Amino acid sequence: MSALACTSIAVVAYFFDAHNEHTSLLIWCAGALVALGVLDDKHDLRVGLRMMAQVFLTLLVIEGADGAV
């Protein structure tokens, strides 16, 4: 999926969907993963650091969805 499509889906979900804490958490974590990818491309982060951040954000999404993911 292209970045434009992902951004469009996030904007629609954020503004036009029934906005709740689950949607907000998902959008923030997705944005953090994109930012982490940009930082990794620019600064070539260590694998352990990147993996730890990705696992943490994934666990936030799972916990935020009450295990329904």
FENGIVEN-V14419 format. One record per residue. N is the residue number from 1. RES is the residue in one small letter. PHI is phi in radians with two decimals (* if undefined). PSI is psi in whole degrees, 0 to 359 (999 if undefined). Layout:
# FENGIVEN-V14419
n={N:N}
res={RES:RES}
phi={PHI:PHI}
psi={PSI:PSI}
This chain:
# FENGIVEN-V14419
n={1:2:3:4:5:6:7:8:9:10:11:12:13:14:15:16:17:18:19:20:21:22:23:24:25:26:27:28:29:30:31:32:33:34:35:36:37:38:39:40:41:42:43:44:45:46:47:48:49:50:51:52:53:54:55:56:57:58:59:60:61:62:63:64:65:66:67:68:69}
res={m:s:a:l:a:c:t:s:i:a:v:v:a:y:f:f:d:a:h:n:e:h:t:s:l:l:i:w:c:a:g:a:l:v:a:l:g:v:l:d:d:k:h:d:l:r:v:g:l:r:m:m:a:q:v:f:l:t:l:l:v:i:e:g:a:d:g:a:v}
phi={*:-1.32:-1.12:-1.14:-1.15:-1.10:-1.12:-1.09:-1.09:-1.11:-1.14:-1.11:-1.13:-1.29:-1.67:-1.93:-1.45:-1.14:-1.25:-2.45:-1.18:-1.20:-1.12:-1.10:-1.11:-1.08:-1.17:-1.14:-1.20:-1.11:-1.12:-1.16:-1.16:-1.14:-1.09:-1.10:-1.11:-1.15:-1.08:-1.14:-1.13:-1.39:-1.99:0.88:-1.12:-1.19:-1.09:-1.07:-1.13:-1.11:-1.14:-1.09:-1.15:-1.15:-1.14:-1.04:-1.15:-1.14:-1.15:-1.07:-1.13:-1.14:-1.17:-1.15:-1.61:1.00:1.32:-1.55:-1.40}
psi={137:163:324:320:317:318:318:316:318:318:316:315:325:316:329:345:167:101:123:181:333:316:317:316:317:316:318:319:321:318:322:323:322:316:321:320:320:315:321:318:322:319:1:67:157:149:318:317:314:316:320:317:319:319:317:313:323:318:325:316:316:315:322:332:11:36:12:3:999}
